[in-house]
Amino acid sequence: MIKNQRGVSLIELVTIIVVLGIAIPVLLNMWAVVAERSVRTESMAEAGLYAEELMEIIKSKSFDENATTPWSALGRDTGESAGNSALYDDVDDFIGCTDPAITTPAAGYSRSASISYMSLTGGTWGTIAGPTDFKRIVVTVSRTDNLVNNVNLTTIVSGF
């Protein structure tokens, strides 16, 4: 009895190699794109958490050095330094902060805060130079490798 032993012919083998030669680079490229987007998404989420963390730290402070109007000028007050956020007692002390506990929440990330007086005129918020009953806080977080640039979190707090 003779068995029909059919193997893979040379033409079939070449066809398989050509198809795999075309498919594998395409699949690897797609995998690389998905991996990069995954890393970017994770970094954006981390940046958002670091922004929220600093925003909550700032919002936990008093509106101003003075308990009532007139409000003081923006910036740190006597006895407070840019490099020691433990001494900060009101929201605008965080302007120009250089304390690593604030500016470097994790390796590869940096964050900062800007605070300005705001006014509401005709339903529109606007920045003004003089003291008002409202301050805008903007927290910005970035990665040093530019994977995430300027994730901003903004809020307005009131002196009332």
Steps between C-alpha positions, in 0.01 A plus 500: 500500500639834395422805709460836338767708670434852407735763640536870445611587152765759430240740356286473815805557719603812306142632517493456878835678539384793283170538690680490837764740371226752421281439808762497778639853448148642478397324820818608680446861395141491627619350830761777540235771441267341756784473753593868455140614538467289812807662657377848403156430649651373824727806519203733441308330782799533735543867405132560575540341843806714577309811391204408721732433792664843480164671443365343821812605693458859379124510560553378857676831578329827590381729224736775611748597769240746630183351646283773344531770236712678404675200349878503476710507184565166331810307601680373805492700819773582752661187640396276209750376242464354151686184606293412809132443434445381859479868599231590244172608657299647210440404136716762332813390689540226236590752227859428393536211745830310464445246780573155346213352704270718289685533168609134459216263595675197342802422287459652154212733594497869582217721619436861585218730601399846389255713691337824387221727617180468294189708450160410359363762264189438295526124541865488387800431721800725449844532656568826678803642679342613826356296785145365461292239679596231245828325414559268207733207569658322202708188569718381210664156480746380234742216444865577440506262200211695335276193504248723681507877455310748711211317655312792658248498781324830572264619772381826649485546877318770692596704805150460645 
